[in-house]
Amino acid sequence: MFMGILYLFLTFLFCFILVHLIKLAIIGINSLKKPTPVEEKKPTPKAEPVYYIVEKKRSKKTYSNPKEIEFKK
């Protein structure tokens, strides 16, 4: 029984390490493909006014009293 638990643990450890190594390799390959970002010049802010859309506040609706319904007996 001890050997089975040992094999199970070693298999789990091997797979865990293998998956993480593959993930790190993919991240490394993707970082090599992308060129390093060059500092971009920030565009100068324009002096144009900013307009906001504002909705009117709606008033609360008032309801009339509920109608009474009479059922036949």
Secondary structure by P-SEA (a helix, b strand, c coil): caaaaaaaaaaaaaaaaaaaaaaaaaaaaaaaaccccccccccccccbbbbbbbbccccbbbbccbbbbbbcc
